[in-house]
Amino acid sequence: MNKTTDIAALARDVQAGNRRALARAITLVESGRADHRQDALALLDALGADKQALRIGLSGTPGVGKSTFIESFGLMLTSMGKRVAVLAVDPSSARSGGSILGDKTRMDHLARDPKAFIRPSPSQTQLGGVARRTREAVALCEAAGFDVVLIETVGVGQSETVVAQMSDLFVLLLAPAGGDELQGVKRGIMEMADLILVNKADGDLKAQATRTCADYAGALRLLRKRPQDPEGFPKALTISALEANGLQAAWDEMEALTTWRRDHGTWDATREAQASYWFGQDVRNGLLALLQDDPQTAQLMQTAQAVVAAGQIAPAAAAANVLQPLRDRLKTRADV
């Protein structure tokens, strides 16, 4: 059986909703090997992009209860007959490069649900809270027929905004009494959020969660209303992932916003803008890979690194010296 046939068979299995095939496909697109990359591109091309799931990006600080929320929320959706995929991006081990937290083991009930699929991926050196190939993993989940794809970021700070470039909805999960209420609006992640969910609104924290939600609702009113959204969005709501309270209300708001965006044409416009963004990112990554693979440039970089490490030249100046021969070569070819 040749490689083309293998890719075609894998594509058929993914489209048939085979979870083992989906797992193999995601492993393929996450691989750093050049031959695997070619196979991954062939697979994505064979699958096409005619299926669309609701992509929900989820971020929040550590300990806010992201995994508990995803499990409760995912089980609610599967009970409604929806197929749910979870792409959980974990912090990476500095030694092995693998995932540290292992979200699949922390969502054991959802992991056993036949309508759900959970895939933890190491963030490795990628910034922005997502793995480098998460966007392509999302496309594979869509091709496999999932209705909702939840993308959980690393959640280590306030910079997890890249996920908004691959999501239809961006949900920010916050904890009550987190110490952030009096700081006002955090430009960046707060402006990206379509919905803020204050978790742990149960027990002794319920009253504090209500106050925290009110604080954030007030902060959201200070933000300039986004033209692509209806009146009242973004919103802040309280939920209890532990007790599964408020999840239906949150889902209703997500559906309302999704329907509005589809009806007013902003859904397709957003996806087109996201495709353009990722095209640019892939070109930049490809150019960097070409630089690293070029023997002459690689030798210049190695020499420059030693000089920089010795403190003999500033990093910016050394980088300019490395890039100058490349500029000269490109200029020579353009002149010819």
C-alpha positions as CSV (number, residue, x, y, z in Angstrom):
1,M,0.0,0.0,0.0
2,N,1.5,3.3,-1.1
3,K,1.7,6.5,1.0
4,T,-1.1,8.2,-1.1
5,T,-3.4,5.3,-0.3
6,D,-2.5,5.5,3.4
7,I,-3.4,9.2,3.5
8,A,-6.6,8.7,1.6
9,A,-7.6,5.8,4.0
10,L,-6.8,8.0,7.0
11,A,-8.9,10.8,5.6
12,R,-11.8,8.5,5.1
13,D,-11.5,7.1,8.7
14,V,-11.3,10.6,10.1
15,Q,-14.4,11.7,8.2
16,A,-16.2,8.6,9.4
17,G,-15.7,9.8,13.0
18,N,-13.1,7.1,14.0
19,R,-11.5,8.5,17.1
20,R,-8.4,6.4,16.8
21,A,-7.9,7.7,13.3
22,L,-8.4,11.3,14.6
23,A,-5.8,10.7,17.2
24,R,-3.3,9.4,14.6
25,A,-4.1,12.4,12.4
26,I,-3.4,14.9,15.1
27,T,-0.2,13.2,16.0
28,L,0.8,13.5,12.3
29,V,0.1,17.3,12.1
30,E,1.9,17.8,15.4
31,S,5.1,16.0,14.2
32,G,8.1,18.1,13.5
33,R,9.5,15.7,10.9
34,A,9.7,17.1,7.3
35,D,8.2,14.0,5.7
36,H,5.4,13.9,8.3
37,R,4.7,17.6,7.5
38,Q,4.2,16.8,3.8
39,D,1.8,14.0,4.8
40,A,-0.1,16.3,7.1
41,L,-0.6,18.8,4.4
42,A,-1.8,16.1,2.0
43,L,-4.2,14.9,4.7
44,L,-5.6,18.4,5.4
45,D,-6.0,18.9,1.7
46,A,-7.9,15.6,1.3
47,L,-10.2,16.4,4.1
48,G,-11.2,19.9,2.8
49,A,-12.9,22.5,4.9
50,D,-16.6,22.0,4.2
51,K,-17.5,21.1,7.8
52,Q,-17.7,23.7,10.5
53,A,-17.9,23.2,14.2
54,L,-18.4,25.9,16.9
55,R,-14.9,26.7,18.1
56,I,-14.8,27.9,21.7
57,G,-11.5,29.2,23.0
58,L,-11.2,29.0,26.8
59,S,-8.6,30.7,29.0
60,G,-8.1,31.5,32.6
61,T,-5.6,31.6,35.4
62,P,-4.3,28.3,37.0
63,G,-6.6,27.0,39.6
64,V,-9.7,28.7,38.3
65,G,-11.3,25.3,37.4
66,K,-10.9,25.1,33.6
67,S,-10.8,21.3,33.6
68,T,-13.8,21.0,35.9
69,F,-15.7,23.5,33.8
70,I,-14.8,21.7,30.5
71,E,-15.9,18.3,31.9
72,S,-19.2,19.6,33.3
73,F,-19.9,21.8,30.2
74,G,-18.9,19.0,27.9
75,L,-21.1,16.4,29.6
76,M,-24.0,18.9,29.4
77,L,-23.4,19.2,25.6
78,T,-23.1,15.5,25.0
79,S,-26.3,14.9,27.0
80,M,-28.0,17.2,24.4
81,G,-26.7,14.9,21.6
82,K,-23.7,17.1,20.6
83,R,-20.3,15.6,19.8
84,V,-17.6,17.5,21.7
85,A,-13.8,17.6,21.1
86,V,-11.5,19.1,23.6
87,L,-8.0,20.3,22.6
88,A,-6.2,20.9,25.9
89,V,-2.9,22.7,25.6
90,D,-0.7,21.9,28.6
91,P,2.5,23.5,29.8
92,S,5.6,21.6,28.5
93,S,8.3,19.8,30.4
94,A,11.5,21.7,30.0
95,R,13.4,18.4,29.7
96,S,11.2,16.1,27.6
97,G,9.0,18.6,25.8
98,G,5.9,16.6,26.8
99,S,2.7,17.7,28.6
100,I,3.0,18.1,32.3
101,L,-0.6,18.3,33.6
102,G,-2.3,15.6,31.5
103,D,-5.8,17.1,31.2
104,K,-7.3,13.8,30.0
105,T,-6.7,12.2,33.4
106,R,-8.5,15.2,35.1
107,M,-11.6,14.8,32.9
108,D,-12.1,11.1,33.4
109,H,-15.9,11.2,33.1
110,L,-15.9,13.1,29.8
111,A,-13.0,11.0,28.5
112,R,-15.2,7.9,28.8
113,D,-18.1,9.6,27.0
114,P,-18.5,8.1,23.5
115,K,-19.6,11.5,22.1
116,A,-16.4,13.2,23.4
117,F,-12.8,13.3,22.3
118,I,-10.0,14.8,24.5
119,R,-6.5,15.5,23.2
120,P,-3.9,17.0,25.4
121,S,-1.0,18.6,23.6
122,P,2.3,20.2,24.9
123,S,2.7,23.9,24.2
124,Q,6.5,23.4,23.7
125,T,8.0,26.7,22.8
126,Q,4.9,28.2,21.3
127,L,3.7,31.5,22.8
128,G,0.1,32.6,23.2
129,G,-1.2,29.7,25.2
130,V,-1.7,27.3,22.3
131,A,0.4,24.6,20.5
132,R,1.8,25.4,17.1
133,R,-0.5,23.1,15.3
134,T,-3.6,23.5,17.4
135,R,-5.4,25.3,14.5
136,E,-4.9,22.2,12.3
137,A,-6.0,19.9,15.0
138,V,-9.2,22.0,15.2
139,A,-9.7,21.5,11.4
140,L,-9.3,17.7,11.9
141,C,-11.9,17.7,14.6
142,E,-14.3,19.5,12.3
143,A,-13.7,17.1,9.5
144,A,-14.4,14.2,12.0
145,G,-17.9,15.7,12.5
146,F,-17.7,17.2,16.0
147,D,-20.3,19.9,16.7
148,V,-18.3,21.8,19.3
149,V,-14.5,22.1,19.7
150,L,-13.2,23.5,23.0
151,I,-9.7,24.8,22.9
152,E,-8.2,25.2,26.4
153,T,-5.1,27.4,26.6
154,V,-2.1,26.9,28.9
155,G,-3.6,29.7,31.1
156,V,-0.5,30.9,32.7
157,G,-1.1,34.7,32.5
158,Q,-2.9,37.4,30.6
159,S,-1.3,36.8,27.2
160,E,-3.3,33.8,26.1
161,T,-4.9,35.7,23.2
162,V,-3.7,33.8,20.2
163,V,-6.5,31.3,20.8
164,A,-8.9,34.1,19.8
165,Q,-7.4,33.8,16.3
166,M,-8.7,30.3,15.9
167,S,-12.0,30.5,17.8
168,D,-15.6,31.6,17.0
169,L,-16.1,32.5,20.7
170,F,-13.6,33.3,23.3
171,V,-14.5,32.6,26.9
172,L,-12.5,33.9,29.9
173,L,-12.9,31.9,33.1
174,L,-12.2,33.8,36.4
175,A,-12.3,32.9,40.0
176,P,-13.9,35.0,42.8
177,A,-11.7,37.0,45.1
178,G,-8.8,36.7,42.7
179,G,-7.4,40.1,43.5
180,D,-8.0,41.5,40.0
181,E,-11.3,43.2,40.5
182,L,-9.9,46.6,41.6
183,Q,-7.3,46.8,38.8
184,G,-9.9,47.8,36.2
185,V,-9.8,46.6,32.6
186,K,-6.8,44.5,31.4
187,R,-6.4,45.5,27.8
188,G,-5.7,42.5,25.7
189,I,-7.4,39.4,27.0
190,M,-10.3,41.3,28.5
191,E,-11.0,42.9,25.1
192,M,-10.8,39.5,23.4
193,A,-13.4,37.9,25.6
194,D,-16.9,37.4,24.3
195,L,-18.0,35.9,27.6
196,I,-16.6,36.1,31.1
197,L,-17.6,33.3,33.5
198,V,-16.9,33.7,37.2
199,N,-16.5,30.2,38.4
200,K,-16.9,28.7,41.9
201,A,-20.2,30.5,42.6
202,D,-21.1,28.0,45.3
203,G,-20.7,27.5,49.0
204,D,-18.9,30.2,50.9
205,L,-17.6,31.8,47.6
206,K,-21.1,32.4,46.1
207,A,-21.5,35.9,47.4
208,Q,-18.0,36.9,46.5
209,A,-18.5,35.4,43.0
210,T,-21.6,37.6,42.6
211,R,-19.6,40.7,43.6
212,T,-16.7,39.7,41.3
213,C,-19.1,39.2,38.4
214,A,-20.7,42.7,39.0
215,D,-17.2,44.2,39.0
216,Y,-16.3,42.7,35.7
217,A,-19.7,43.5,34.2
218,G,-19.0,47.1,35.1
219,A,-15.5,46.9,33.6
220,L,-16.9,45.5,30.4
221,R,-19.2,48.5,30.1
222,L,-16.1,50.7,30.0
223,L,-14.9,49.0,26.9
224,R,-15.9,50.3,23.5
225,K,-18.7,48.1,22.1
226,R,-17.4,45.9,19.2
227,P,-19.3,46.6,16.0
228,Q,-19.6,42.8,15.2
229,D,-21.6,42.1,18.4
230,P,-25.2,42.8,19.5
231,E,-26.1,45.0,22.4
232,G,-25.1,43.6,25.8
233,F,-22.0,41.7,24.7
234,P,-19.5,40.9,26.0
235,K,-21.2,39.7,29.1
236,A,-20.1,38.4,32.6
237,L,-22.0,35.5,34.2
238,T,-21.5,33.4,37.4
239,I,-21.3,29.7,37.2
240,S,-20.5,26.7,39.4
241,A,-18.7,24.0,37.4
242,L,-18.7,21.8,40.5
243,E,-22.4,21.9,40.9
244,A,-23.1,22.4,37.1
245,N,-25.1,25.6,37.9
246,G,-25.2,28.4,35.3
247,L,-23.9,26.2,32.5
248,Q,-27.1,26.2,30.5
249,A,-27.4,30.0,30.8
250,A,-23.8,30.3,29.5
251,W,-24.6,28.0,26.6
252,D,-27.7,30.0,25.8
253,E,-25.6,33.2,25.6
254,M,-23.0,31.4,23.4
255,E,-25.8,30.2,21.0
256,A,-27.4,33.7,20.9
257,L,-24.1,35.4,20.0
258,T,-23.3,32.7,17.5
259,T,-26.7,33.0,15.8
260,W,-26.4,36.8,15.7
261,R,-22.9,36.7,14.1
262,R,-24.1,34.1,11.5
263,D,-27.2,36.2,10.6
264,H,-25.2,39.4,10.3
265,G,-22.3,38.0,8.3
266,T,-19.6,38.6,10.9
267,W,-19.0,34.8,11.4
268,D,-17.7,34.3,7.9
269,A,-15.8,37.6,7.9
270,T,-14.0,36.6,11.2
271,R,-13.0,33.2,9.8
272,E,-11.7,34.8,6.6
273,A,-9.6,37.2,8.7
274,Q,-8.3,34.3,10.8
275,A,-7.3,32.4,7.7
276,S,-5.3,35.4,6.5
277,Y,-3.6,35.7,9.9
278,W,-2.5,32.1,10.0
279,F,-1.3,32.3,6.4
280,G,1.0,35.1,7.5
281,Q,2.1,33.1,10.5
282,D,2.9,30.1,8.4
283,V,5.0,32.2,6.0
284,R,7.0,33.7,8.8
285,N,7.6,30.3,10.3
286,G,8.6,28.9,6.9
287,L,11.0,31.8,6.4
288,L,12.6,31.1,9.8
289,A,13.0,27.4,8.9
290,L,14.6,28.3,5.6
291,L,17.1,30.5,7.4
292,Q,17.9,27.7,9.8
293,D,18.3,25.2,7.0
294,D,20.6,27.4,5.0
295,P,24.2,26.3,5.7
296,Q,25.8,29.7,5.2
297,T,23.3,31.4,7.4
298,A,23.5,28.7,10.0
299,Q,27.3,29.1,10.2
300,L,26.9,32.9,10.6
301,M,24.3,32.4,13.4
302,Q,26.6,30.0,15.2
303,T,29.5,32.4,15.0
304,A,27.4,35.4,16.0
305,Q,25.9,33.5,19.0
306,A,29.4,32.9,20.4
307,V,30.4,36.5,20.0
308,V,27.1,37.7,21.6
309,A,27.6,35.2,24.5
310,A,31.1,36.6,25.1
311,G,29.7,40.1,25.3
312,Q,31.6,41.4,22.4
313,I,28.6,42.7,20.4
314,A,25.0,43.6,21.2
315,P,22.4,40.9,20.2
316,A,20.6,43.3,17.8
317,A,23.8,44.3,16.0
318,A,24.8,40.7,15.7
319,A,21.4,39.8,14.2
320,A,21.7,42.6,11.7
321,N,25.1,41.3,10.7
322,V,23.6,37.8,10.1
323,L,20.7,39.1,8.1
324,Q,22.7,41.5,5.9
325,P,24.3,38.8,3.6
326,L,20.8,37.4,3.1
327,R,19.5,40.9,2.1
328,D,22.4,41.3,-0.3
329,R,21.7,37.9,-1.9
330,L,18.0,38.7,-2.3
331,K,18.8,42.2,-3.8
332,T,21.3,40.6,-6.3
333,R,18.6,38.1,-7.5
334,A,16.1,41.0,-7.8
335,D,18.5,43.0,-9.9
336,V,19.1,40.1,-12.2
